[in-house]
Structures are given as structure tokens and as C-alpha cells.
Amino acid sequence: MSDKGVSLGRDTRAWLEGLGFEVANESLWLEALTHGSTGAGFNYERLEFLGDRVLGLAIAGWLYRNSSGSEGELAQRLNALVSRQVCAAVAREIGAPPHVRLGKQARDDGAADSDNVLGDVTEALLGASLLTSGYPATRDIVWRLWRARVESAGRTKHPKSALQEWAAGCNRRPPEYALVARSGPDHAAQFTVRVGVRNVGEVEATASSKQEAETEAARLFMERYG
């Protein structure tokens, strides 16, 4: 890989080190943060491939040691925890978007907040960490960044979160919410929302706010299909 004279940048290096990554080879981390739209001649795809496996192994090991669930239950929980949506959420939580290198068109199209891009970047960072610091150090970073999500197993989840995890764990597309109807005066409005998962089904619910209707629809969906 050639970095073509482009440096990682002081702010990005400080950000990475603040997360616990060892930045020994700047070009490796530059690669992990570079999208193919830049035309730089390198991008994060190979590191993302590596990081995906590291993440899966780290989470699988945690679940095996800390859960008494069956193989099927462990697999479903693993799939949910390493889903693209969760990886993207982690990227946002650690402040990754400003550090991702994108071509102008991709940035204008909103790629800096794309689940696909941010999820891939998270895994690419883990791949770069594996090559730089080895598995134990990378595993520890995964455990730290995913701890709250992993330890939530068995706790009561918000219906929308439960549905999101269920869909990911069953290798389904993410649930889609749509406002079907709004009725009544402003002071007593009623909102009807539909939630659906492709190739599974749909459910509708009505409540006094759109958010409450989405929550109820998710609860009813899990009751019927989960």
C-alpha cells in the first residue's frame, strides 16, 4: 500500500490512542479509515475482512465463558452483537465519523453516517489492531467497547432494541417503521405505525405519539413473531 504522502493527522492519531489502539504504523491506520471513494489506491476492505473475524472470535469467547445458553442461543446472540448496525453504533459512540476519509461525492451522499461504512470501519480498526498489537490486546478493546451490550443479555430490553437484535440474530434485514395514519386534534392526536421485517411479517399499533406507537408495534411484533 502506498500512502501517497498523506499523513494520518494529529487529531486522528490522538483519537486512536485515546481509544487504546497502538499507532505504530500510521499507513496501516490510514488504510483502516479510508473508503474506496477517495481514489487513494487503497481502502479499508482487507482490514475489515480481518477485523470481522477478530470481533466474532472475541464476542464468541465472552459469550461461551459467561453464558449458559444453548448453541443456538449463543449463535443468535453472537449474530446480533456483531451485526452491521451494532458495529455502526459503536463507531458513532467512539466518535469515528469525522475521521473516516471519503471522496467528496460519497460524503455529500451521507456516507459518513452510513451503517455500512461505519460498520466496516469499526471492523477495519480491529483488523489494524490485530496486526499491530496482537489478539489479546485487540480482544480487550472489543470487550471494553462492547461490554454494555454483551452484559445486557438477560435484562429487559426496550422493545425496539429487542426487535433490532432479534432481526440481526435471525439474519433478517433491519425492521422498517412507517407512519400509517395520524388522526384526532393536536391536543389528542393518535398515531398509527406499522413495523415490518422482510419475509417475516408486519404489525400495526396506535398510540398518542409516534414514538410510543413504534414501541408498541415492536412489542406486538416480538409477541407474534419473536
Contacts in CASP RR format, 6 or more apart in sequence:
PFRMAT RR
TARGET T0000
AUTHOR 0000-0000-0000
METHOD contacts of the structure
MODEL  1
MSDKGVSLGRDTRAWLEGLGFEVANESLWLEALTHGSTGAGFNYERLEFL
GDRVLGLAIAGWLYRNSSGSEGELAQRLNALVSRQVCAAVAREIGAPPHV
RLGKQARDDGAADSDNVLGDVTEALLGASLLTSGYPATRDIVWRLWRARV
ESAGRTKHPKSALQEWAAGCNRRPPEYALVARSGPDHAAQFTVRVGVRNV
GEVEATASSKQEAETEAARLFMERYG
1 27 0 8 1.000
1 31 0 8 1.000
1 41 0 8 1.000
1 42 0 8 1.000
2 41 0 8 1.000
2 42 0 8 1.000
3 26 0 8 1.000
3 27 0 8 1.000
3 30 0 8 1.000
3 42 0 8 1.000
4 40 0 8 1.000
4 41 0 8 1.000
6 30 0 8 1.000
6 40 0 8 1.000
7 26 0 8 1.000
7 30 0 8 1.000
8 23 0 8 1.000
8 26 0 8 1.000
8 29 0 8 1.000
8 30 0 8 1.000
11 99 0 8 1.000
12 29 0 8 1.000
12 33 0 8 1.000
12 99 0 8 1.000
13 23 0 8 1.000
13 26 0 8 1.000
13 29 0 8 1.000
15 95 0 8 1.000
15 99 0 8 1.000
16 23 0 8 1.000
16 29 0 8 1.000
16 125 0 8 1.000
17 23 0 8 1.000
19 94 0 8 1.000
19 141 0 8 1.000
20 141 0 8 1.000
21 29 0 8 1.000
21 125 0 8 1.000
21 128 0 8 1.000
21 129 0 8 1.000
21 132 0 8 1.000
21 133 0 8 1.000
21 141 0 8 1.000
22 129 0 8 1.000
22 132 0 8 1.000
22 133 0 8 1.000
22 137 0 8 1.000
23 29 0 8 1.000
23 132 0 8 1.000
24 132 0 8 1.000
25 132 0 8 1.000
28 47 0 8 1.000
28 128 0 8 1.000
28 131 0 8 1.000
28 132 0 8 1.000
29 125 0 8 1.000
29 128 0 8 1.000
30 101 0 8 1.000
31 42 0 8 1.000
31 43 0 8 1.000
31 44 0 8 1.000
31 46 0 8 1.000
31 47 0 8 1.000
31 124 0 8 1.000
31 128 0 8 1.000
32 44 0 8 1.000
32 47 0 8 1.000
32 121 0 8 1.000
32 124 0 8 1.000
32 125 0 8 1.000
32 127 0 8 1.000
32 128 0 8 1.000
33 44 0 8 1.000
33 99 0 8 1.000
33 100 0 8 1.000
33 101 0 8 1.000
33 121 0 8 1.000
33 124 0 8 1.000
33 125 0 8 1.000
34 40 0 8 1.000
34 42 0 8 1.000
34 43 0 8 1.000
34 44 0 8 1.000
34 101 0 8 1.000
35 43 0 8 1.000
35 44 0 8 1.000
35 100 0 8 1.000
35 101 0 8 1.000
35 102 0 8 1.000
35 103 0 8 1.000
35 106 0 8 1.000
35 111 0 8 1.000
35 117 0 8 1.000
36 43 0 8 1.000
36 44 0 8 1.000
36 45 0 8 1.000
36 103 0 8 1.000
37 102 0 8 1.000
37 103 0 8 1.000
37 105 0 8 1.000
37 106 0 8 1.000
37 111 0 8 1.000
38 101 0 8 1.000
38 102 0 8 1.000
38 103 0 8 1.000
39 103 0 8 1.000
40 101 0 8 1.000
44 120 0 8 1.000
44 121 0 8 1.000
44 124 0 8 1.000
45 120 0 8 1.000
45 124 0 8 1.000
47 123 0 8 1.000
47 124 0 8 1.000
47 125 0 8 1.000
47 127 0 8 1.000
47 128 0 8 1.000
47 131 0 8 1.000
48 120 0 8 1.000
48 121 0 8 1.000
48 123 0 8 1.000
48 124 0 8 1.000
48 127 0 8 1.000
50 123 0 8 1.000
50 126 0 8 1.000
50 127 0 8 1.000
50 130 0 8 1.000
50 131 0 8 1.000
51 123 0 8 1.000
51 124 0 8 1.000
51 126 0 8 1.000
51 127 0 8 1.000
51 130 0 8 1.000
52 82 0 8 1.000
52 123 0 8 1.000
54 123 0 8 1.000
54 126 0 8 1.000
54 127 0 8 1.000
54 129 0 8 1.000
54 130 0 8 1.000
54 135 0 8 1.000
54 138 0 8 1.000
54 139 0 8 1.000
54 142 0 8 1.000
55 82 0 8 1.000
55 87 0 8 1.000
55 123 0 8 1.000
55 126 0 8 1.000
55 142 0 8 1.000
56 78 0 8 1.000
56 82 0 8 1.000
57 135 0 8 1.000
57 139 0 8 1.000
58 138 0 8 1.000
58 139 0 8 1.000
58 142 0 8 1.000
58 143 0 8 1.000
58 146 0 8 1.000
59 78 0 8 1.000
59 81 0 8 1.000
59 82 0 8 1.000
59 142 0 8 1.000
59 146 0 8 1.000
59 150 0 8 1.000
60 74 0 8 1.000
60 78 0 8 1.000
62 143 0 8 1.000
62 146 0 8 1.000
62 150 0 8 1.000
63 74 0 8 1.000
63 77 0 8 1.000
63 78 0 8 1.000
63 81 0 8 1.000
63 150 0 8 1.000
63 153 0 8 1.000
64 74 0 8 1.000
66 150 0 8 1.000
67 73 0 8 1.000
67 74 0 8 1.000
67 77 0 8 1.000
67 153 0 8 1.000
76 169 0 8 1.000
76 170 0 8 1.000
77 153 0 8 1.000
77 169 0 8 1.000
79 168 0 8 1.000
79 169 0 8 1.000
79 170 0 8 1.000
79 171 0 8 1.000
80 86 0 8 1.000
80 164 0 8 1.000
80 165 0 8 1.000
80 166 0 8 1.000
80 168 0 8 1.000
80 169 0 8 1.000
81 146 0 8 1.000
81 149 0 8 1.000
81 150 0 8 1.000
83 165 0 8 1.000
83 168 0 8 1.000
83 169 0 8 1.000
84 115 0 8 1.000
84 116 0 8 1.000
84 119 0 8 1.000
85 115 0 8 1.000
85 164 0 8 1.000
85 168 0 8 1.000
85 174 0 8 1.000
86 146 0 8 1.000
86 149 0 8 1.000
86 168 0 8 1.000
87 118 0 8 1.000
87 119 0 8 1.000
87 120 0 8 1.000
87 122 0 8 1.000
87 123 0 8 1.000
88 114 0 8 1.000
88 115 0 8 1.000
88 116 0 8 1.000
88 118 0 8 1.000
88 119 0 8 1.000
88 122 0 8 1.000
90 119 0 8 1.000
90 122 0 8 1.000
90 145 0 8 1.000
90 146 0 8 1.000
91 97 0 8 1.000
91 118 0 8 1.000
91 119 0 8 1.000
91 121 0 8 1.000
91 122 0 8 1.000
92 113 0 8 1.000
92 118 0 8 1.000
93 145 0 8 1.000
94 145 0 8 1.000
96 118 0 8 1.000
96 121 0 8 1.000
96 122 0 8 1.000
96 125 0 8 1.000
97 112 0 8 1.000
97 113 0 8 1.000
97 118 0 8 1.000
98 112 0 8 1.000
100 111 0 8 1.000
100 112 0 8 1.000
100 117 0 8 1.000
100 118 0 8 1.000
100 121 0 8 1.000
102 111 0 8 1.000
102 112 0 8 1.000
102 117 0 8 1.000
106 117 0 8 1.000
111 117 0 8 1.000
126 138 0 8 1.000
126 141 0 8 1.000
126 142 0 8 1.000
127 138 0 8 1.000
129 137 0 8 1.000
129 138 0 8 1.000
129 141 0 8 1.000
130 138 0 8 1.000
143 150 0 8 1.000
157 165 0 8 1.000
158 215 0 8 1.000
159 215 0 8 1.000
159 216 0 8 1.000
159 218 0 8 1.000
159 219 0 8 1.000
159 222 0 8 1.000
160 175 0 8 1.000
160 214 0 8 1.000
160 215 0 8 1.000
160 218 0 8 1.000
162 218 0 8 1.000
162 222 0 8 1.000
163 175 0 8 1.000
163 195 0 8 1.000
163 197 0 8 1.000
163 218 0 8 1.000
163 221 0 8 1.000
163 222 0 8 1.000
164 174 0 8 1.000
164 175 0 8 1.000
166 222 0 8 1.000
166 226 0 8 1.000
167 173 0 8 1.000
167 174 0 8 1.000
167 175 0 8 1.000
167 197 0 8 1.000
168 174 0 8 1.000
172 197 0 8 1.000
172 198 0 8 1.000
172 199 0 8 1.000
172 200 0 8 1.000
173 197 0 8 1.000
173 198 0 8 1.000
174 197 0 8 1.000
175 195 0 8 1.000
175 196 0 8 1.000
175 197 0 8 1.000
175 218 0 8 1.000
175 221 0 8 1.000
176 195 0 8 1.000
176 196 0 8 1.000
176 197 0 8 1.000
176 198 0 8 1.000
177 193 0 8 1.000
177 194 0 8 1.000
177 195 0 8 1.000
177 196 0 8 1.000
177 214 0 8 1.000
177 217 0 8 1.000
178 193 0 8 1.000
178 194 0 8 1.000
178 195 0 8 1.000
179 191 0 8 1.000
179 192 0 8 1.000
179 193 0 8 1.000
179 210 0 8 1.000
180 192 0 8 1.000
180 193 0 8 1.000
180 194 0 8 1.000
180 204 0 8 1.000
181 191 0 8 1.000
181 192 0 8 1.000
182 189 0 8 1.000
182 190 0 8 1.000
182 191 0 8 1.000
182 192 0 8 1.000
183 189 0 8 1.000
183 190 0 8 1.000
183 192 0 8 1.000
184 190 0 8 1.000
188 208 0 8 1.000
189 208 0 8 1.000
190 206 0 8 1.000
190 207 0 8 1.000
190 208 0 8 1.000
191 206 0 8 1.000
191 207 0 8 1.000
191 208 0 8 1.000
191 209 0 8 1.000
191 210 0 8 1.000
191 212 0 8 1.000
191 213 0 8 1.000
192 204 0 8 1.000
192 205 0 8 1.000
192 206 0 8 1.000
192 213 0 8 1.000
193 204 0 8 1.000
193 205 0 8 1.000
193 206 0 8 1.000
193 207 0 8 1.000
193 210 0 8 1.000
193 213 0 8 1.000
193 214 0 8 1.000
193 216 0 8 1.000
193 217 0 8 1.000
194 202 0 8 1.000
194 203 0 8 1.000
194 204 0 8 1.000
194 217 0 8 1.000
195 202 0 8 1.000
195 203 0 8 1.000
195 204 0 8 1.000
195 205 0 8 1.000
195 214 0 8 1.000
195 217 0 8 1.000
195 218 0 8 1.000
195 221 0 8 1.000
196 202 0 8 1.000
196 203 0 8 1.000
196 221 0 8 1.000
197 221 0 8 1.000
197 225 0 8 1.000
200 225 0 8 1.000
201 221 0 8 1.000
201 225 0 8 1.000
202 221 0 8 1.000
203 217 0 8 1.000
203 220 0 8 1.000
203 221 0 8 1.000
203 224 0 8 1.000
204 217 0 8 1.000
205 213 0 8 1.000
205 214 0 8 1.000
205 216 0 8 1.000
205 217 0 8 1.000
205 219 0 8 1.000
205 220 0 8 1.000
206 213 0 8 1.000
206 216 0 8 1.000
207 213 0 8 1.000
207 215 0 8 1.000
207 216 0 8 1.000
END
